[in-house]
Amino acid sequence: MKVSSDLSDGRTGLIDYMSASPFEIHHILCKLDSTPKHPMFGWLLMPDEVDSGAVPCVVAIHGSRGWRQHHEEHISNWLEAGIAVFRVHCFDSRQVNEIVEDQMMVTHAMMLCDAFEALKLLSTHPLIDPERIAVTGWSLGGTVALYSAWLPIAEALAPDGERFAAHLPFYPAAHMRPEEQRWSDSPILALHGEDDDYTPLELVVGLADEADANIEVKSYPKAHHAFDSQEQMTWLANAIRLDSRTIRIDLDGDMWAEVTPGQVTLLNEPLQRLASIQFASVGAHVGGEPEARALSQVDSTEFLRRTLGI
């Protein structure tokens, strides 16, 4: 394995690079220096026609079930629009298949690290415009695409100033509420199903109302989680889902939640998170909705074309 530290040679295809696995956002903010690094990989896909200038790019992050067919359909649309895509393999790189029933094996904090390391690496590629790199993701990956716009995370993971030009989360888990309201000026478009009972719409709407950020939420009627797929509606009986409760991130980087009325619990470390799971809700629907699926393909591509200057 040849781990890349820059892409000045213009390579595409399979690219190995270094990342790390901080367990929680608390570790990104407070303990990043003590987090060991390890190899990651992704696939850099280029549009069929690349002229002499640099093209925009989108860093794409999968969800809790890994890469799915509907993700690839969006990627094909974006390539056809002239946007390069870097498809990050957060699970494969950690020898994990999926985390629907165990959200501790690979966390959004780990995937945030993967995304920012990809951003820094892609910024060295001669055919990619470093000022026009966006980030997108689905579900858990949507959480990454959303909270990568929170500046304390960006400053910790990219201290030299690399920033995403746009953020496109699909049905993200938007349950974290930071006290420090510093967000990127880059546009954020969250695409969400109105009937989502896995990562409820009310959470991202609430974040958009509370955060000092450039967030637009577009919701689709009759749409559940993974509405942009062609999968039949399925009930995941053991899926750990969100409800209306939120997690707070205070000015010291500590994370906590009121898991039951009057009971506040720290959620910084694995054992703390494990103890809180007994209070979690389980069971959620996933499945496609044809109208929302078609609209989201248009909406996502138009957003990237507009924000990346195509």
Short mmCIF file of the C-alpha atoms (twelve columns), coordinates in Angstrom:
data_MODEL
# 
_entry.id   MODEL 
# 
loop_
_atom_site.group_PDB 
_atom_site.id 
_atom_site.type_symbol 
_atom_site.label_atom_id 
_atom_site.label_alt_id 
_atom_site.label_comp_id 
_atom_site.label_asym_id 
_atom_site.label_seq_id 
_atom_site.Cartn_x 
_atom_site.Cartn_y 
_atom_site.Cartn_z 
_atom_site.pdbx_PDB_model_num 
ATOM 1   C CA . MET A 1   0.000   0.000  0.000   1 
ATOM 2   C CA . LYS A 2   1.357   3.391  -1.039  1 
ATOM 3   C CA . VAL A 3   -0.151  6.043  1.211   1 
ATOM 4   C CA . SER A 4   -0.445  9.376  -0.573  1 
ATOM 5   C CA . SER A 5   0.443   12.664 1.069   1 
ATOM 6   C CA . ASP A 6   -0.239  14.706 -2.065  1 
ATOM 7   C CA . LEU A 7   -1.733  14.185 -5.507  1 
ATOM 8   C CA . SER A 8   0.513   16.485 -7.505  1 
ATOM 9   C CA . ASP A 9   1.143   13.617 -9.938  1 
ATOM 10  C CA . GLY A 10  -2.531  13.855 -11.006 1 
ATOM 11  C CA . ARG A 11  -3.437  10.234 -10.259 1 
ATOM 12  C CA . THR A 12  -7.033  9.011  -10.179 1 
ATOM 13  C CA . GLY A 13  -8.748  5.756  -9.174  1 
ATOM 14  C CA . LEU A 14  -7.889  4.044  -5.889  1 
ATOM 15  C CA . ILE A 15  -6.064  6.387  -3.516  1 
ATOM 16  C CA . ASP A 16  -4.724  5.412  -0.099  1 
ATOM 17  C CA . TYR A 17  -4.225  8.163  2.452   1 
ATOM 18  C CA . MET A 18  -3.897  8.663  6.195   1 
ATOM 19  C CA . SER A 19  -6.783  9.371  8.535   1 
ATOM 20  C CA . ALA A 20  -7.583  8.737  12.205  1 
ATOM 21  C CA . SER A 21  -10.432 7.433  14.360  1 
ATOM 22  C CA . PRO A 22  -11.431 9.935  17.064  1 
ATOM 23  C CA . PHE A 23  -14.416 8.379  18.817  1 
ATOM 24  C CA . GLU A 24  -16.510 11.494 19.276  1 
ATOM 25  C CA . ILE A 25  -16.500 15.189 18.397  1 
ATOM 26  C CA . HIS A 26  -15.179 15.734 21.931  1 
ATOM 27  C CA . HIS A 27  -12.001 13.935 20.839  1 
ATOM 28  C CA . ILE A 28  -11.697 16.076 17.708  1 
ATOM 29  C CA . LEU A 29  -11.939 19.230 19.790  1 
ATOM 30  C CA . CYS A 30  -9.945  18.161 22.860  1 
ATOM 31  C CA . LYS A 31  -7.873  15.018 22.206  1 
ATOM 32  C CA . LEU A 32  -6.988  14.937 18.519  1 
ATOM 33  C CA . ASP A 33  -3.219  14.943 19.139  1 
ATOM 34  C CA . SER A 34  -3.453  11.631 21.014  1 
ATOM 35  C CA . THR A 35  -5.579  9.918  18.331  1 
ATOM 36  C CA . PRO A 36  -3.468  7.407  16.358  1 
ATOM 37  C CA . LYS A 37  -3.448  7.695  12.566  1 
ATOM 38  C CA . HIS A 38  -4.130  4.795  10.213  1 
ATOM 39  C CA . PRO A 39  -4.556  4.189  6.461   1 
ATOM 40  C CA . MET A 40  -7.797  5.012  4.637   1 
ATOM 41  C CA . PHE A 41  -8.781  4.758  1.009   1 
ATOM 42  C CA . GLY A 42  -11.152 6.261  -1.508  1 
ATOM 43  C CA . TRP A 43  -11.785 6.311  -5.247  1 
ATOM 44  C CA . LEU A 44  -11.230 9.471  -7.268  1 
ATOM 45  C CA . LEU A 45  -13.553 9.512  -10.278 1 
ATOM 46  C CA . MET A 46  -13.163 12.178 -12.965 1 
ATOM 47  C CA . PRO A 47  -15.692 13.412 -15.527 1 
ATOM 48  C CA . ASP A 48  -15.277 12.037 -19.046 1 
ATOM 49  C CA . GLU A 49  -14.245 15.437 -20.342 1 
ATOM 50  C CA . VAL A 50  -11.694 17.411 -18.359 1 
ATOM 51  C CA . ASP A 51  -10.353 20.477 -20.125 1 
ATOM 52  C CA . SER A 52  -7.107  22.233 -19.302 1 
ATOM 53  C CA . GLY A 53  -8.652  23.949 -16.284 1 
ATOM 54  C CA . ALA A 54  -9.299  22.542 -12.822 1 
ATOM 55  C CA . VAL A 55  -12.710 20.940 -12.200 1 
ATOM 56  C CA . PRO A 56  -14.865 21.072 -9.077  1 
ATOM 57  C CA . CYS A 57  -15.081 17.980 -6.871  1 
ATOM 58  C CA . VAL A 58  -17.409 16.505 -4.262  1 
ATOM 59  C CA . VAL A 59  -16.253 14.290 -1.395  1 
ATOM 60  C CA . ALA A 60  -18.956 11.618 -0.957  1 
ATOM 61  C CA . ILE A 61  -19.595 9.775  2.337   1 
ATOM 62  C CA . HIS A 62  -21.838 6.692  2.674   1 
ATOM 63  C CA . GLY A 63  -24.319 5.922  5.443   1 
ATOM 64  C CA . SER A 64  -24.716 3.254  8.124   1 
ATOM 65  C CA . ARG A 65  -25.321 0.477  5.566   1 
ATOM 66  C CA . GLY A 66  -22.253 1.338  3.486   1 
ATOM 67  C CA . TRP A 67  -22.277 2.135  -0.219  1 
ATOM 68  C CA . ARG A 68  -25.650 1.506  -1.900  1 
ATOM 69  C CA . GLN A 69  -26.882 1.576  -5.477  1 
ATOM 70  C CA . HIS A 70  -28.718 4.905  -5.144  1 
ATOM 71  C CA . HIS A 71  -25.509 6.595  -4.014  1 
ATOM 72  C CA . GLU A 72  -23.851 5.475  -7.231  1 
ATOM 73  C CA . GLU A 73  -26.752 6.912  -9.257  1 
ATOM 74  C CA . HIS A 74  -26.210 10.359 -7.742  1 
ATOM 75  C CA . ILE A 75  -22.483 10.036 -8.372  1 
ATOM 76  C CA . SER A 76  -23.128 9.260  -12.048 1 
ATOM 77  C CA . ASN A 77  -25.276 12.397 -12.314 1 
ATOM 78  C CA . TRP A 78  -22.571 14.556 -10.804 1 
ATOM 79  C CA . LEU A 79  -19.857 13.134 -13.039 1 
ATOM 80  C CA . GLU A 80  -22.063 13.818 -16.047 1 
ATOM 81  C CA . ALA A 81  -22.442 17.415 -14.816 1 
ATOM 82  C CA . GLY A 82  -18.645 17.815 -14.919 1 
ATOM 83  C CA . ILE A 83  -17.928 17.331 -11.209 1 
ATOM 84  C CA . ALA A 84  -15.179 14.985 -10.005 1 
ATOM 85  C CA . VAL A 85  -16.178 12.674 -7.130  1 
ATOM 86  C CA . PHE A 86  -14.027 11.266 -4.346  1 
ATOM 87  C CA . ARG A 87  -15.879 8.264  -2.914  1 
ATOM 88  C CA . VAL A 88  -14.614 7.644  0.628   1 
ATOM 89  C CA . HIS A 89  -14.654 4.068  2.014   1 
ATOM 90  C CA . CYS A 90  -14.928 4.697  5.747   1 
ATOM 91  C CA . PHE A 91  -16.181 1.183  6.570   1 
ATOM 92  C CA . ASP A 92  -14.030 -0.911 4.219   1 
ATOM 93  C CA . SER A 93  -10.912 0.832  5.498   1 
ATOM 94  C CA . ARG A 94  -11.819 -0.239 9.037   1 
ATOM 95  C CA . GLN A 95  -12.943 -3.807 8.103   1 
ATOM 96  C CA . VAL A 96  -16.586 -3.025 8.919   1 
ATOM 97  C CA . ASN A 97  -19.595 -3.936 6.759   1 
ATOM 98  C CA . GLU A 98  -22.408 -1.896 8.338   1 
ATOM 99  C CA . ILE A 99  -23.308 -0.336 11.687  1 
ATOM 100 C CA . VAL A 100 -27.113 -0.228 11.688  1 
ATOM 101 C CA . GLU A 101 -27.270 -2.016 15.045  1 
ATOM 102 C CA . ASP A 102 -23.936 -0.820 16.469  1 
ATOM 103 C CA . GLN A 103 -23.285 2.874  15.992  1 
ATOM 104 C CA . MET A 104 -20.008 2.719  17.943  1 
ATOM 105 C CA . MET A 105 -17.869 0.713  15.481  1 
ATOM 106 C CA . VAL A 106 -17.484 3.665  13.111  1 
ATOM 107 C CA . THR A 107 -18.689 7.080  14.265  1 
ATOM 108 C CA . HIS A 108 -19.435 10.391 12.598  1 
ATOM 109 C CA . ALA A 109 -16.291 11.789 14.268  1 
ATOM 110 C CA . MET A 110 -14.134 9.181  12.520  1 
ATOM 111 C CA . MET A 111 -15.834 9.928  9.211   1 
ATOM 112 C CA . LEU A 112 -15.387 13.678 9.701   1 
ATOM 113 C CA . CYS A 113 -11.673 13.015 9.983   1 
ATOM 114 C CA . ASP A 114 -11.788 10.921 6.783   1 
ATOM 115 C CA . ALA A 115 -13.604 13.728 4.953   1 
ATOM 116 C CA . PHE A 116 -11.241 16.516 5.966   1 
ATOM 117 C CA . GLU A 117 -8.144  14.449 5.227   1 
ATOM 118 C CA . ALA A 118 -9.642  13.830 1.779   1 
ATOM 119 C CA . LEU A 119 -10.270 17.562 1.335   1 
ATOM 120 C CA . LYS A 120 -6.670  18.406 2.180   1 
ATOM 121 C CA . LEU A 121 -5.352  15.717 -0.151  1 
ATOM 122 C CA . LEU A 122 -7.606  16.639 -3.074  1 
ATOM 123 C CA . SER A 123 -6.551  20.272 -2.741  1 
ATOM 124 C CA . THR A 124 -3.121  19.216 -4.070  1 
ATOM 125 C CA . HIS A 125 -4.491  17.624 -7.269  1 
ATOM 126 C CA . PRO A 126 -3.614  19.629 -10.421 1 
ATOM 127 C CA . LEU A 127 -6.976  18.897 -12.091 1 
ATOM 128 C CA . ILE A 128 -9.133  19.828 -9.070  1 
ATOM 129 C CA . ASP A 129 -9.941  23.377 -8.026  1 
ATOM 130 C CA . PRO A 130 -9.241  23.519 -4.269  1 
ATOM 131 C CA . GLU A 131 -11.739 26.373 -3.885  1 
ATOM 132 C CA . ARG A 132 -14.557 24.264 -5.376  1 
ATOM 133 C CA . ILE A 133 -14.589 21.074 -3.296  1 
ATOM 134 C CA . ALA A 134 -17.955 20.192 -1.747  1 
ATOM 135 C CA . VAL A 135 -18.968 17.424 0.629   1 
ATOM 136 C CA . THR A 136 -22.055 15.226 0.501   1 
ATOM 137 C CA . GLY A 137 -23.287 12.191 2.396   1 
ATOM 138 C CA . TRP A 138 -26.278 10.026 3.214   1 
ATOM 139 C CA . SER A 139 -27.662 9.470  6.734   1 
ATOM 140 C CA . LEU A 140 -24.534 9.004  8.885   1 
ATOM 141 C CA . GLY A 141 -22.548 10.450 5.991   1 
ATOM 142 C CA . GLY A 142 -25.101 13.255 5.853   1 
ATOM 143 C CA . THR A 143 -24.232 14.035 9.465   1 
ATOM 144 C CA . VAL A 144 -20.626 14.420 8.310   1 
ATOM 145 C CA . ALA A 145 -21.650 16.662 5.411   1 
ATOM 146 C CA . LEU A 146 -23.686 18.822 7.802   1 
ATOM 147 C CA . TYR A 147 -21.371 19.215 10.796  1 
ATOM 148 C CA . SER A 148 -18.262 19.668 8.654   1 
ATOM 149 C CA . ALA A 149 -19.628 23.211 8.303   1 
ATOM 150 C CA . TRP A 150 -19.234 23.818 12.053  1 
ATOM 151 C CA . LEU A 151 -16.024 25.841 12.263  1 
ATOM 152 C CA . PRO A 152 -14.522 24.400 15.496  1 
ATOM 153 C CA . ILE A 153 -14.436 20.981 13.774  1 
ATOM 154 C CA . ALA A 154 -13.017 22.440 10.561  1 
ATOM 155 C CA . GLU A 155 -10.345 24.382 12.439  1 
ATOM 156 C CA . ALA A 156 -9.272  21.285 14.380  1 
ATOM 157 C CA . LEU A 157 -9.130  18.944 11.371  1 
ATOM 158 C CA . ALA A 158 -7.869  21.450 8.774   1 
ATOM 159 C CA . PRO A 159 -5.835  24.043 10.690  1 
ATOM 160 C CA . ASP A 160 -4.255  25.395 7.488   1 
ATOM 161 C CA . GLY A 161 -7.616  26.703 6.328   1 
ATOM 162 C CA . GLU A 162 -8.959  24.158 3.824   1 
ATOM 163 C CA . ARG A 163 -12.753 24.418 3.804   1 
ATOM 164 C CA . PHE A 164 -15.580 22.814 1.876   1 
ATOM 165 C CA . ALA A 165 -17.250 25.134 -0.627  1 
ATOM 166 C CA . ALA A 166 -20.689 23.554 -0.177  1 
ATOM 167 C CA . HIS A 167 -22.401 20.960 2.019   1 
ATOM 168 C CA . LEU A 168 -25.083 18.573 0.719   1 
ATOM 169 C CA . PRO A 169 -26.423 16.265 3.460   1 
ATOM 170 C CA . PHE A 170 -29.114 13.707 2.631   1 
ATOM 171 C CA . TYR A 171 -31.344 12.912 5.650   1 
ATOM 172 C CA . PRO A 172 -28.630 13.656 8.250   1 
ATOM 173 C CA . ALA A 173 -28.734 12.958 11.968  1 
ATOM 174 C CA . ALA A 174 -28.923 16.580 13.099  1 
ATOM 175 C CA . HIS A 175 -29.156 15.960 16.824  1 
ATOM 176 C CA . MET A 176 -26.070 17.857 18.044  1 
ATOM 177 C CA . ARG A 177 -26.441 21.416 19.296  1 
ATOM 178 C CA . PRO A 178 -23.164 23.297 19.815  1 
ATOM 179 C CA . GLU A 179 -23.121 26.246 22.211  1 
ATOM 180 C CA . GLU A 180 -20.455 27.942 20.105  1 
ATOM 181 C CA . GLN A 181 -22.342 29.244 17.086  1 
ATOM 182 C CA . ARG A 182 -19.572 29.611 14.519  1 
ATOM 183 C CA . TRP A 183 -20.402 28.085 11.143  1 
ATOM 184 C CA . SER A 184 -18.960 28.268 7.660   1 
ATOM 185 C CA . ASP A 185 -20.480 30.756 5.256   1 
ATOM 186 C CA . SER A 186 -20.623 27.999 2.634   1 
ATOM 187 C CA . PRO A 187 -24.151 27.022 1.576   1 
ATOM 188 C CA . ILE A 188 -25.764 23.943 3.126   1 
ATOM 189 C CA . LEU A 189 -28.705 22.132 1.522   1 
ATOM 190 C CA . ALA A 190 -30.268 19.324 3.568   1 
ATOM 191 C CA . LEU A 191 -32.587 16.988 1.637   1 
ATOM 192 C CA . HIS A 192 -34.964 15.135 3.964   1 
ATOM 193 C CA . GLY A 193 -38.119 13.060 3.983   1 
ATOM 194 C CA . GLU A 194 -41.124 14.428 5.841   1 
ATOM 195 C CA . ASP A 195 -41.994 10.980 7.213   1 
ATOM 196 C CA . ASP A 196 -38.450 10.003 8.238   1 
ATOM 197 C CA . ASP A 197 -38.595 8.128  11.571  1 
ATOM 198 C CA . TYR A 198 -34.886 7.190  11.578  1 
ATOM 199 C CA . THR A 199 -33.375 10.690 11.634  1 
ATOM 200 C CA . PRO A 200 -36.488 12.866 12.083  1 
ATOM 201 C CA . LEU A 201 -36.953 15.984 9.973   1 
ATOM 202 C CA . GLU A 202 -37.660 18.081 13.078  1 
ATOM 203 C CA . LEU A 203 -34.022 17.764 14.149  1 
ATOM 204 C CA . VAL A 204 -32.500 19.357 11.057  1 
ATOM 205 C CA . VAL A 205 -35.266 21.980 10.949  1 
ATOM 206 C CA . GLY A 206 -34.523 22.782 14.593  1 
ATOM 207 C CA . LEU A 207 -30.812 23.070 13.888  1 
ATOM 208 C CA . ALA A 208 -31.458 25.372 10.941  1 
ATOM 209 C CA . ASP A 209 -33.590 27.601 13.183  1 
ATOM 210 C CA . GLU A 210 -31.023 27.656 15.985  1 
ATOM 211 C CA . ALA A 211 -27.679 27.728 14.148  1 
ATOM 212 C CA . ASP A 212 -26.060 30.833 12.748  1 
ATOM 213 C CA . ALA A 213 -25.446 29.018 9.479   1 
ATOM 214 C CA . ASN A 214 -26.439 29.168 5.831   1 
ATOM 215 C CA . ILE A 215 -28.747 26.111 6.014   1 
ATOM 216 C CA . GLU A 216 -31.640 25.425 3.675   1 
ATOM 217 C CA . VAL A 217 -33.832 22.382 4.342   1 
ATOM 218 C CA . LYS A 218 -35.865 20.867 1.524   1 
ATOM 219 C CA . SER A 219 -38.311 18.145 2.556   1 
ATOM 220 C CA . TYR A 220 -40.252 15.696 0.408   1 
ATOM 221 C CA . PRO A 221 -43.815 14.568 1.222   1 
ATOM 222 C CA . LYS A 222 -44.486 10.873 1.923   1 
ATOM 223 C CA . ALA A 223 -40.738 10.232 2.007   1 
ATOM 224 C CA . HIS A 224 -38.918 8.089  4.574   1 
ATOM 225 C CA . HIS A 225 -35.233 7.472  5.167   1 
ATOM 226 C CA . ALA A 226 -33.379 6.469  1.965   1 
ATOM 227 C CA . PHE A 227 -36.209 7.966  -0.112  1 
ATOM 228 C CA . ASP A 228 -33.780 8.358  -3.036  1 
ATOM 229 C CA . SER A 229 -33.336 4.589  -3.366  1 
ATOM 230 C CA . GLN A 230 -35.386 2.083  -5.346  1 
ATOM 231 C CA . GLU A 231 -35.559 -0.271 -2.373  1 
ATOM 232 C CA . GLN A 232 -38.901 -1.526 -1.096  1 
ATOM 233 C CA . MET A 233 -39.985 -0.034 2.214   1 
ATOM 234 C CA . THR A 234 -38.381 -2.072 5.000   1 
ATOM 235 C CA . TRP A 235 -38.695 -2.005 8.782   1 
ATOM 236 C CA . LEU A 236 -35.271 -2.264 10.454  1 
ATOM 237 C CA . ALA A 237 -36.384 -3.590 13.816  1 
ATOM 238 C CA . ASN A 238 -33.047 -3.186 15.603  1 
ATOM 239 C CA . ALA A 239 -31.859 0.065  14.045  1 
ATOM 240 C CA . ILE A 240 -30.850 2.665  16.633  1 
ATOM 241 C CA . ARG A 241 -32.861 5.724  15.714  1 
ATOM 242 C CA . LEU A 242 -33.130 9.287  16.908  1 
ATOM 243 C CA . ASP A 243 -36.089 10.975 18.532  1 
ATOM 244 C CA . SER A 244 -36.576 14.602 19.562  1 
ATOM 245 C CA . ARG A 245 -33.770 14.548 22.142  1 
ATOM 246 C CA . THR A 246 -30.578 16.457 21.353  1 
ATOM 247 C CA . ILE A 247 -26.936 16.316 22.415  1 
ATOM 248 C CA . ARG A 248 -25.255 19.507 23.578  1 
ATOM 249 C CA . ILE A 249 -21.621 20.407 22.898  1 
ATOM 250 C CA . ASP A 250 -20.463 23.014 25.390  1 
ATOM 251 C CA . LEU A 251 -17.702 25.591 25.086  1 
ATOM 252 C CA . ASP A 252 -15.180 23.172 26.637  1 
ATOM 253 C CA . GLY A 253 -15.941 20.511 24.014  1 
ATOM 254 C CA . ASP A 254 -17.850 18.284 26.435  1 
ATOM 255 C CA . MET A 255 -20.904 16.456 25.050  1 
ATOM 256 C CA . TRP A 256 -23.933 15.736 27.180  1 
ATOM 257 C CA . ALA A 257 -27.626 14.965 26.958  1 
ATOM 258 C CA . GLU A 258 -30.674 14.633 29.158  1 
ATOM 259 C CA . VAL A 259 -31.284 10.957 28.419  1 
ATOM 260 C CA . THR A 260 -34.253 10.827 30.805  1 
ATOM 261 C CA . PRO A 261 -36.090 13.762 32.415  1 
ATOM 262 C CA . GLY A 262 -33.762 15.334 34.947  1 
ATOM 263 C CA . GLN A 263 -30.886 12.929 34.252  1 
ATOM 264 C CA . VAL A 264 -27.951 14.565 32.437  1 
ATOM 265 C CA . THR A 265 -25.261 12.223 31.125  1 
ATOM 266 C CA . LEU A 266 -21.851 12.960 29.629  1 
ATOM 267 C CA . LEU A 267 -21.347 11.342 26.220  1 
ATOM 268 C CA . ASN A 268 -17.660 11.958 25.547  1 
ATOM 269 C CA . GLU A 269 -16.266 8.450  25.917  1 
ATOM 270 C CA . PRO A 270 -17.246 4.992  24.602  1 
ATOM 271 C CA . LEU A 271 -18.417 3.667  27.971  1 
ATOM 272 C CA . GLN A 272 -20.573 6.752  28.508  1 
ATOM 273 C CA . ARG A 273 -22.123 6.354  25.075  1 
ATOM 274 C CA . LEU A 274 -22.648 2.623  25.648  1 
ATOM 275 C CA . ALA A 275 -24.476 3.309  28.918  1 
ATOM 276 C CA . SER A 276 -26.782 5.785  27.151  1 
ATOM 277 C CA . ILE A 277 -27.820 3.268  24.482  1 
ATOM 278 C CA . GLN A 278 -30.201 1.577  26.936  1 
ATOM 279 C CA . PHE A 279 -32.327 4.727  26.650  1 
ATOM 280 C CA . ALA A 280 -32.196 4.817  22.844  1 
ATOM 281 C CA . SER A 281 -35.171 4.264  20.566  1 
ATOM 282 C CA . VAL A 282 -35.012 1.377  18.105  1 
ATOM 283 C CA . GLY A 283 -36.736 0.500  14.856  1 
ATOM 284 C CA . ALA A 284 -37.081 2.624  11.715  1 
ATOM 285 C CA . HIS A 285 -38.350 2.542  8.143   1 
ATOM 286 C CA . VAL A 286 -36.101 2.775  5.095   1 
ATOM 287 C CA . GLY A 287 -37.177 2.722  1.486   1 
ATOM 288 C CA . GLY A 288 -37.600 4.671  -1.708  1 
ATOM 289 C CA . GLU A 289 -40.335 7.089  -2.734  1 
ATOM 290 C CA . PRO A 290 -40.394 7.591  -6.529  1 
ATOM 291 C CA . GLU A 291 -41.270 11.286 -6.673  1 
ATOM 292 C CA . ALA A 292 -38.834 12.266 -3.933  1 
ATOM 293 C CA . ARG A 293 -36.153 10.102 -5.546  1 
ATOM 294 C CA . ALA A 294 -36.528 11.867 -8.905  1 
ATOM 295 C CA . LEU A 295 -36.693 15.344 -7.380  1 
ATOM 296 C CA . SER A 296 -33.665 14.780 -5.167  1 
ATOM 297 C CA . GLN A 297 -31.519 13.807 -8.134  1 
ATOM 298 C CA . VAL A 298 -32.396 17.102 -9.810  1 
ATOM 299 C CA . ASP A 299 -32.166 19.183 -6.610  1 
ATOM 300 C CA . SER A 300 -28.796 17.791 -5.559  1 
ATOM 301 C CA . THR A 301 -27.208 18.234 -8.983  1 
ATOM 302 C CA . GLU A 302 -28.569 21.764 -9.406  1 
ATOM 303 C CA . PHE A 303 -27.270 22.714 -5.944  1 
ATOM 304 C CA . LEU A 304 -23.770 21.464 -6.740  1 
ATOM 305 C CA . ARG A 305 -23.770 23.106 -10.165 1 
ATOM 306 C CA . ARG A 306 -24.839 26.425 -8.658  1 
ATOM 307 C CA . THR A 307 -22.554 26.462 -5.629  1 
ATOM 308 C CA . LEU A 308 -19.507 25.099 -7.471  1 
ATOM 309 C CA . GLY A 309 -19.876 27.473 -10.395 1 
ATOM 310 C CA . ILE A 310 -20.666 25.151 -13.289 1 
# 
